[in-house]
Amino acid sequence: MRIKLIACDVLFRPVSALAAAAPHVIDAEFVPMKLHNEPAGLRDELQRRIDEAASRQAYDYFILAYGLCGNSTAGLTCPAPMILPRVHDCCTLFLGSKAKFLDIFGASLSMRWSSGGYYERSHMEDGWNSHNTKTRETFPEYQELIEKYGEDNAEYIWETLHPDIETPEAVYIALEPFEVPGYREAFGAQVAAQGKTLRSVEGDIAYLRDLINGPWDDARFLTVSLGQKIAAVYDMERVIEASDA
């Protein structure tokens, strides 16, 4: 089986190792993390890469190592079956499960976090030094407000209900064996300068491994068939579905 894999470059180290050991033929490419700043632009770039790859080579499957990511994957189509994890962003992929994500971030979805991949890639781009892509656009509740009240009103309601509250700690997800000496300490120094304490948690590549190797159970993965597109659900469980293109 030949698979085209497109991933955010924050996942470069674990995805490269997993692709090298996969039971399938994997053609992998990576997209710069800074494109998360403009979800519509990221969507266009992902669609361009899908179409370009399909025009050069016939694939059995396309795999996107992306979640909904601020709606950036909503609307994507593919000329071959396409697989995505049912997650809002890659934080869950670093942690290994949605259950672990909710256990750590469920009480404070906006808590600042980083990982080796985020720290590494953020320092490769001038002007991009964020370690948290969980903006309000990634939350299902915000999308529901847009559906009900329109974007301008949704923004006002969200800011009223969710004022900027700094949490006293930040999270670093340590993903062995892909840690680079000094990254955790450097991130810790940054958050300490903001008066925060650093909480280090253990990551897990299980979700990523299953994404690349399969089989793809419907509970954790979305399969988009020919003639379908990705559609956002805006809940915490299914996250994305397939609808008619």
N, C-alpha and C positions, 0 to 999 in steps of 0.2 A: 504494500500500500504506500502511495506517495502522498505526502501532506505538505501543504504550504502553511508555515507558521509565521504570523506577524505579531510582534510583541513590543510593548513599551521598553525602552532601553534600561529602565530601572531594574528590570528583571534579567538583564543580560547574562550575569554569571550563572544563576541557577537554571535558567532556560537553556543556555548553551550546553551545560553539563547534562541535563536531562535529554535534550535532543540528540546529543552524541551517543547516549546509551539506549535510545528508543528502539523498539522493535520494528519501526517503520522507517522509510526514507523521508527525512525531514529537510525541507528547504526553509531556513529561517532567515528573517530579517527584522531589524529593530528600528523603532520610530522614536525620535527625540522626545523626552519627557516634557520639554518646555511647551509643546503644542497643546498640553492640557489647559494652558492659559486661555485658549480660544477653542471651545468645543466644536463650533461649526467648522473651523479650519482643520481641526483634527479629523472630523468626520470626512471632510473632502479628501484629506491625505490618505486615510485608510481606504476609502473607496477607490481612489486612484491606484493605490498599490495592489488592491485585490484585482481590479480590472487588468492592470498591466501584467501581473503574474499569470493570470488566466489566459491572456493572449499569447504568452510564450510557451506555456506548458500545461498539459492536462493533469489535473490533480484529483485524487479521490475525495479529499477533504481539504478545507481551509480551517485553520484553528486561529482564533484571535485571543491572545493573552491579554484581554481587556475586559473590564466590567462595563457597566453603563457609562461610567466616567463623565458625569455632567451632561448626559444625553449625547455624547459624542459618537456612540455606536448606534443610536436609534436611527432607523431608516436605511442602514446598510443592506445591500443585497450582494449575492454572490452567484456565479455561474456553476458552482459546485456546492454540495452540502457544506455548511459552515457551523463550527462548534464554538461556543463561548461559555465561560463560567457564569453562573447566575449570581453575580456579585455587583455591588455598587462601584467599587474601585479596587485597586490591587492590594490594599491593606489586608483584606481577607485572604488573598493569595499568599502573602508573606506569612500569615499566621496559620494557615492550613485548613481552616474551617470557618463557617459562619458562626458556629456556636462559640468559638474562641474569640472571634471579633466582638460579638455582643457581650461576652463576659468582661472583656477589657474596656470596650468603648461604649457599651450600652447606656451608661449613666451620663456620658459626656462625649457625644459624637464629634464635637469640634476639638477635642483634645489634640494638641500638637504631637506629631510622631515623626519618626524617621527610621531608616534602615540603612544598611551599607550601600545598597543600590541607589537609594534616594540621595544619600550624602555624596556619593561618588559622582553621580550624574549632575546634581545641582551645581557642583563646583566646576563642571566642565563648560558651563554656559554663562557668559557675561549677563548680569542683570537677572539671573534666575537663582534665587537662593532660598526658595521655600521648601519646606519639608512636610507640607501637608496640603494635599489636593482635595480634601473633603470640604468643598465650599457648599453653600446652601443649595446650589443647583444639583448636588449629588443626593439630596435627601428627598425621599418620596413625598413627605409632607409639603415641601415647597412646591413640587410639581402639581400636587392636588390643589393648592391655593391658586396657582396660575390658571388651572382648568376652571375653577369656580369664579375667580374675581379678576382675571387678567393680570398681566405681568407687573404693571406699575402698582396696583393695589396689593398684589401678592408680596411684593418687595416691602411695602410699608407694614403690612400685617406681620411678616416674618421678623422684621427688625424690632417691632413692638413686642412680640412674644419671645424673641430670642436675642436680647441685648448681648453685646460682646462681653463675655465673662471669661476672664483668664483663669484657667485651671492652675492649681499649685504645682502640678507635675507635668512632665512630658514623657512620652514612651519611646524607647528605642527597641526595635525588633531585631534581635540577633539571629541571623540565619546561618548556622554552621552547615557545611565547612567553607562558606563563602565570605566569611568575615575578613576584612582587611585591617591590620593593626592600626590603631589610631583613630578610626572613624567614629567609634562609639565615644571615645574620650573627647574628640573635637566637638561633636554634637552636644555632649554633656556640658562642655565649657560654654557653648552658646546659650543653652537654656539656663545655666547657672547665672549668667550675666543678666538674665531677665528675672532672676529671683525664683526660678523653678527648681524642683528636684527632678532627677532623672530616674525613671523606672525602666529597668531592662527586662524584657520578656523574651522567651524562647520562641523563635519562629519554627515553621514546619513546611517542607516542600511537598507534602502529601497531595494537596489540591492541585498544584502545578504538575506533579508527576502524573496524576490521573487525567488532567487536561491534555497532556501530550500523548500519553500512552493509550487512554481509553481503558475499558469501555465507558461510554458516556451516559450515565444514568440521568433520567429526566429531572430528578430532584436537585442536582447540582449543576447540570449543564443544559444549555439550550442548543437544539439542533435546528438550523434554519435550512429548509429544503429549497430546491429550485422554484422560482416564482414567488418566494416569500421574502419579507424584509424583517429586520429586527424592530420590535416595538417595546417601548417602556411600559412597565406595569406600575411602578412607584410604590411597591411594598417592600418589606424586608425579607421576604421569603423567595418569591419567584423572580422578582426584579425585572426580568425581560421575558418577552414571548415572541413568537413568530406570527406575522400576519400577512395577508395577501399584499403583494407588492403593487 
